[in-house]
Amino acid sequence: MSYKSLLLATAIIVSMALLAWLFTRIKFPRPLEWLGRLSKAGNTPDTLKALDKRLRALNIPISTEIFIAGRLALTAILSLSGVLFLAVNIAKGLMLFVMAILIWRLPFRLLDLLDKRRKEDLRKGFTFMVSQVRIYAKAADMYQALKIVPYAIQGPMGKELRLLSADLEMSPMAEALDSFAKRCGLKEAQDFAQIVLLGIKIGADFDTEKILSNFAKVLQKRRVGEIKRWIKLQPILMTLLPAALLWIFMLMFLTPLYAEIISSLKAV
């Protein structure tokens, strides 16, 4: 073994021993701690708490720290790569910058889209839920109705009602209904919670069954109105869609063709 090889091996062994000693003496941040620090950068505790509730409501199995830190890390990596590629290939550098912008903006846009779809699903089953609660409350009482109805409804609304049923076992009805309304994020859920609580508070002088019946009818009329508006809008969209496709076709194919013809004529 040559002198240089021996010196290199000695340096590597000493460096590894030094690193091992540092790891035993100094407490380095763990990966989860780094994720926590990255997620707190530029975010308040209320913002992180609200995002955590959104992720859990949408059944997304990702923690808030991983969501925010991953978004920030990917954006930073793509941005730095774009800066490096600009010196070599401007097109690739710009493409990386565009990807960085998309990575930064798309996650929350996707959450908004999923949240909107979830609320639409909840709104579809809300009228049926109110009708079922009214029927069971008339047969027994409101508490028993809220415990029975979750087994009769499927989908997102059924899940929220099962959570409400579990909350009723551990919390007062007012707190459980308030949590239910906040989880749903619907004005209809807030109105439903207020009607139920008012009926329990006033007692026999408040006709809860009749109020819920009228409330269900209002929700049904509102839902029918939304469907009718969508049906009226469909012919307009079907009329505008061919024009939009024709315009895109012209921009993609005809415009370059005419530009090439004009360039050839100018060259002549």
C-alpha positions, 0 to 999 in steps of 0.5 A: 500500500502506497503512502498516499493510500494509507494517508487517505484511509487514515483520514477516512477512519478519523473522519468517521470516528469524529462523526460518530463522536459528534452524533453521540455528543450533539443532538441533531434534528431528526427528519420529523423535527425538520419537517415540523420546522419547515411546516411552521415557516410562514404559517400560523398555528391556526393555519396549520390546525385548519389544514389538518382538519381539511386533510382529515375531513377529505380522508387524505392520509398525509400529515400537515407537516409532510404536506407543507414541507413536501410542497416547499421542498419540491418547489425549492428543488425545481426552482434551483434546478431552473436557475441552473438550467437557464445557463445551459438551456433556457427552454428547460429552465423555464419549464422547471420554473413553470413546474415549480409554480404549479407544485406551489399552487396546485396542492391547495387548488386540489384541496379546494376542488376535493372540498367542494366535491365533498360539500356537494355530496353532503348537500345531496344527502342532507335533505334525506337526512333531515327527513329521517331525523324528523321521522325518528324524532317523532317516534322516539326523541331527538337524541335517539333519532341522531343515534339511529339515523347514521345506520340508515345513511351511507356516503359522506353524510353517513360518515359525518352522522356516525362521528356525531353519534360518537360525539354524543356519547362523550359531549353535550348535544350542543357541542356535538351538533356544533362540531358536526356543523363545522365539519360539514362546512354547510349553512344547512348544517348550521341551521339544522343544529340551531333548529334541533337545539332550539327544539330541545331548549324550548320543549313542547312549545316548539314544534320541532317535527313541523319545523324540520318538515318545512326545513326539508321542503326548503332544502328540496326546493333549493336542490331542485332549483340548482338541478333546473339551472344546470339543465338550462345551462347545458344547451348553452355550454354545448353551443359554446363548446364547438366554437371553443374547440374550433378556435383552439384548432385554428390557433394550433394548426392554421395559424402556423400554416398561414405564418409559414405561407406568409414567410415563404411569400416574403422570401420570394 
